Amino acid sequence: MSSVSTTSAADIAIKVDGLSKSFGGREVVHDLSMQVKRGSIYGFLGPNGSGKTTTIRMLCGLLTPDAGEGTCLGYDIRRDADKIKRLVGYMTQRFSLYQDLSVRENLEFVARLYGMRDARGAARDMIRRIGLSGREEQLAGELSGGWKQRLALGACTLPNPQLLLLDEPTAGVDPKARRDFWNEIHALAAEGLTVLVSTHYMDEAERCHEIAYIAYGHLLAHGTVDEVIAKSALSTYTVSGDDLNGLAVELAGKPGVDMVAPFGTSLHVSGRDKSVLETTIAPYRDKRGWRWEDSEPSLEDVFIDLMNRSKDNFQ
Amino acid sequence: MSATDTVHPVDEAREPAFGFWRRSYAMLVKEFIQLRRDRVSFAMIVMIPVMQLLLFGYAINTTPRHLPTAVLIQEDSDLARSVLKALENTKYFRFTREVHSVAEFDDLLQSGKVLFGVEIPRGFERAVRRGDRPALLVAADATDPVAAGSALGTLGAVVQTALAHDLHIGDPPAMPFEIRAHARYNPAAESRLNIVPGLVGTILTMTMLIFTALSVTREIERGTMESLLSMPIKPVEVMFGKIIPYVIVGFVQASLIVGIGVLLFGVPILGSVALLAALTTLFITTNLSIGYTFSTIVQNQLQAMQMSMMFFLPSILLSGFMFPFAGMPVWAQYLGEGLPLTHYIRIVRAIMLKGAAPSNLQYDTIALIVLMLVAMTIAVTRFRRTLD
């Protein structure tokens, strides 16, 4: 092994190869391989039931892969689950702290579980950091969604992990709280923490250093946002004007038109084969005051297209 | 938009015909579907009544026969053998031990290994021939008045009839010897002396089981298990953390019951209070371990309650709490030996009523320890460390 590969291995937080997992005969994750660099924010995107949660659970030892192997922070995900658990903070999709314990009691519990010397002090500092001062004695179950999510993030960062696995942390949280949350994530990454975060929100995907798109258990695309869009080979026209609903109905299903989606006051018309798409839309381009613009597909266009295509392939 | 659309809202706001029945029916259909999905509950619906019926029907016998009896023979004579044969023919006694000293004799009674002891004194036959009417001692462990009562009650008449033939004495009315029945430990045959110590164990069984039977399923149902499993904690650590608080709770509860038993019901504590406390703590821990084991096996809290029930009812019936243990058929006694309450009831009665020493209680203490370790081993191996 050359010195180059050893330094690169130290820079890798997660490296998995060919992970597969089935539940009751249904394959939820299929032959998934990925790499996450240390200190980066890695976005994990995909529709509901695409295998995001299952993958995250395999990474932190909560599920055993049926096939494949990998390392998390240099430890084998099959054999060293105990060591991985010490270094990884996992924030579950559903709030999973104790609803009948107070904010302080929950944090002290976590601190003690990780064997921290000054559990009370650690909990006190974390309460200040996540802005829950004044609510220390409130029961976790009585907190609103945004506060619960902060508490959960606080609990999983409390034992100073090297890697955070966040499973849809901002689901059901208001925009302001979401923004604060992402600022916190970036602050943590700046301190050297690696963050793997799953989400449905496109704006959140754009806040990640790198993203991966997974559907039906298959990893379909990965890279930076720009790379993913560039690799999609999707051509998109943005149409603005009157009666876009009528146009959408007319265009749907025509040759070369793979996707028609309204975006506010405009319409995105996309196709994988640009020349066929252009032939189809040519008659409409000068009609009835519609304004056509050759534009970049949005990340959402790319994902929906990937999902539609994967549906054809895997279902 | 269409005409029907504008009419509908008015209709929908009105109470539909048979609304009460429709809604009740909807609820009923839903409940049946859920019941059918819950296999364990379904099994319990059949198991609980059948098991209870069989146990009540076959195992319970309030006029027990073939009770374990020790004999202390200080004279080997034809007459002695005839007397013993006659006693055995009454069907109440089954001679399980033959001892050679009074100390051994007392020890067997005190440890509960036998319920009766028959002593044939030296020079018995000669004294009978001489017409001295010697005494034949029958000592009974009367802590359970039901078990001892019927055997003692019929003793005189039955033996007399049986012996009449053997001894060739023409006139039965005159017994050639005296049977001196001695009801030990509870001479007045007061049932509360027997019931109260038994209740200590029964109440503890019920409360301790339920405390821990819900503990793991509660974590799973509330979703906190996922977070717990992602943290560096081991199954044994989870178990100890969940059991130990309730050992203290159980100890307080036990002190309360024993205290009331002594103050209100006048039940004595003849033996060592420290020994009672130590073995009660062991019993509490055993029950908590069993409850915890249940919680690692079942899928939800309802099943946990049902499983505790399945365990609790035979505990009451087969432990010797309600009905004499020695009177049960052998298969039921074997089942009973597998229940911690059986052993604790022997222990608590022996310490409180008979003043038993640790040496008398070895077997039951070891049994409790074994049951506890078996339960803990199952719990730790059953505890799933992943969500697979």
Chai-1 contact restraints between the chains, C-beta under 6 A:
chainA,res_idxA,chainB,res_idxB,connection_type,confidence,min_distance_angstrom,max_distance_angstrom,comment,restraint_id
A,C60,B,S230,contact,1.0,0.0,6.0,A-B,restraint_1
A,L62,B,L229,contact,1.0,0.0,6.0,A-B,restraint_2
A,L62,B,S230,contact,1.0,0.0,6.0,A-B,restraint_3
A,L62,B,T386,contact,1.0,0.0,6.0,A-B,restraint_4
A,L62,B,L387,contact,1.0,0.0,6.0,A-B,restraint_5
A,L63,B,T386,contact,1.0,0.0,6.0,A-B,restraint_6
A,L63,B,L387,contact,1.0,0.0,6.0,A-B,restraint_7
A,L63,B,D388,contact,1.0,0.0,6.0,A-B,restraint_8
A,T64,B,T386,contact,1.0,0.0,6.0,A-B,restraint_9
A,T64,B,D388,contact,1.0,0.0,6.0,A-B,restraint_10
A,K85,B,P232,contact,1.0,0.0,6.0,A-B,restraint_11
A,R86,B,P232,contact,1.0,0.0,6.0,A-B,restraint_12
A,Y90,B,S230,contact,1.0,0.0,6.0,A-B,restraint_13
A,T92,B,E226,contact,1.0,0.0,6.0,A-B,restraint_14
A,T92,B,S227,contact,1.0,0.0,6.0,A-B,restraint_15
A,R94,B,G223,contact,1.0,0.0,6.0,A-B,restraint_16
A,S96,B,G223,contact,1.0,0.0,6.0,A-B,restraint_17
A,S96,B,T224,contact,1.0,0.0,6.0,A-B,restraint_18
A,S96,B,E226,contact,1.0,0.0,6.0,A-B,restraint_19
A,S96,B,S227,contact,1.0,0.0,6.0,A-B,restraint_20
A,Y98,B,T224,contact,1.0,0.0,6.0,A-B,restraint_21
A,L113,B,M231,contact,1.0,0.0,6.0,A-B,restraint_22
A,L113,B,I233,contact,1.0,0.0,6.0,A-B,restraint_23
